[in-house]
Amino acid sequence: VQLQASGGGLVQPGGSLRLSCAASGSGVSSTIMGWYRQSPGKQRELLAAISSGGSTTYRDSVKGRFTISRDNAKDTVYLQMNSLKSEDTAVYYCNVGSRRLNSSGRYWGQGTQVTVSS
C-alpha cells in the first residue's frame, strides 16, 4: 500500500487548506482512513479518522474547524481545514489500515507540511 498526500502549504491565520491522500494497493477501502500531525518536539497525534461507512472521530481541538471525508471509489481521504491557527502548524500525515477509529494503521503517507503564519 502506498499513500500520496498533497495540499499542504503556507496559509495565514483564519485561512483554509484542503489535504488529500490517495491510497494505492488492495484492502484499504474497508479500513479506517485518518489524519495525524506532528509538531517539533511533540508526539504524533490523531486529528480525525473515518470508517468506510462514514463514521468519524475528531480531536477536540479541531472539532468544528476540520472536516474529514473520503471517496471510497478513489480510495482517497480528505481533510478540510478551516479557521486555521498558528498552533495548527505541523507536518500532517495520512494513515490507513486500522480497524478502529482511534487506532493507527500500519500504512503512513510521506507527510505534508502545513504552516499557519502571517
Secondary structure, DSSP 8 states (H G I E B T S, - for coil): -EEEEE--EEE-TT--EEEEEEEESTT-TTSEEEEEEE-TTS--EEEEEE-TT--EEE-GGGTTTEEEEEETTTTEEEEEE-S--GGG-EEEEEEEEESSTTS--SEE---EEEEE--
